[in-house]
């Protein structure tokens, strides 16, 4: 359910669907996934937003923010900083630099 919703379902709803208490669901999910269901949801949402942006570079980050259920653009930026160590603008610059150095045959930039 979390994957189908791009990570945009409340954990309480997923736990209820599994007929488990929230706490029991969190414990079982952590054993199965290796991370908490909340973190798993964040990773799903971030990954899907990033893949969408790669497929549609003309779409603004603002529109992607709302399309993928972020409360505001700062939450997306925070996820970028946590998962990639940079901002969306910084990652775009790194991707552009990687493409240029790759063309030259000297890959110098490592992208998350």
C-alpha positions in Angstrom: 0.0 0.0 0.0 2.8 2.4 0.8 4.5 1.8 -2.5 1.3 2.1 -4.5 0.6 5.5 -2.8 4.1 6.8 -3.3 4.6 6.8 0.4 1.6 9.2 1.0 -0.5 7.1 3.3 -0.7 7.6 7.1 1.1 4.7 8.9 -2.1 4.4 11.0 -4.1 3.6 7.9 -1.6 0.9 6.7 -1.4 -0.6 10.2 -5.2 -0.8 10.3 -5.3 -2.4 6.9 -2.9 -5.1 8.2 -5.1 -5.5 11.4 -2.2 -4.4 13.6 -1.7 -1.7 16.2 0.6 1.1 15.0 3.3 0.1 17.4 3.1 -3.6 16.3 3.1 -2.6 12.7 6.2 -0.4 13.2 8.0 -3.3 14.9 7.1 -5.8 12.1 7.9 -3.4 9.3 11.3 -2.6 10.8 12.1 -6.3 10.9 10.9 -6.8 7.3 12.2 -3.6 5.7 15.2 -2.8 8.0 13.9 0.7 8.5 10.8 2.2 10.1 7.7 2.5 8.0 7.9 6.3 8.2 11.4 6.4 6.8 10.4 3.9 4.1 7.6 6.2 3.1 9.9 9.2 2.9 12.4 7.2 0.8 9.6 6.1 -1.5 8.2 9.6 -1.9 11.7 11.1 -2.5 12.7 8.4 -5.0 9.5 8.8 -7.0 9.8 12.6 -7.0 13.4 12.4 -8.2 12.6 9.8 -10.9 9.7 11.9 -12.1 11.9 15.0 -12.3 14.5 13.0 -14.3 11.8 12.0 -16.7 10.3 15.5 -16.9 13.1 18.1 -16.4 10.8 20.8 -17.6 8.5 20.4 -14.6 9.4 22.8 -11.7 10.3 21.5 -8.3 7.4 23.5 -7.0 4.9 21.4 -9.0 6.7 18.2 -8.1 6.5 19.2 -4.4 2.8 19.2 -4.5 2.3 16.4 -6.9 4.2 14.0 -4.6 2.5 15.1 -1.4 5.1 17.2 0.3 3.6 19.8 2.6 5.9 22.5 1.1 9.1 22.8 -0.9 11.2 23.0 2.2 10.3 19.4 3.1 11.5 18.3 -0.3 14.7 20.2 0.1 15.2 18.6 3.6 14.8 15.2 2.1 17.4 16.1 -0.6 19.8 17.2 2.1 19.3 14.0 4.1 19.4 11.5 1.2 21.8 13.2 -1.1 23.7 15.7 1.0 22.7 18.6 -1.3 19.7 20.6 -2.5 17.7 20.0 -5.7 19.6 22.8 -7.4 22.9 21.4 -6.2 22.1 18.0 -7.5 21.1 19.4 -10.9 24.5 21.2 -11.0 26.2 17.9 -10.2 24.3 16.0 -12.8 25.2 18.6 -15.4 28.9 18.5 -14.3 28.8 14.7 -14.4 27.5 14.8 -18.0 30.2 17.2 -19.1 33.0 15.4 -17.5 31.6 12.1 -18.7 31.7 13.4 -22.3 35.3 14.4 -21.8 36.0 10.9 -20.4 37.0 12.2 -17.0 34.2 11.5 -14.6 35.0 13.6 -11.5 31.6 14.2 -9.9 29.9 11.6 -7.8 26.1 11.9 -7.8 24.0 10.3 -5.1 
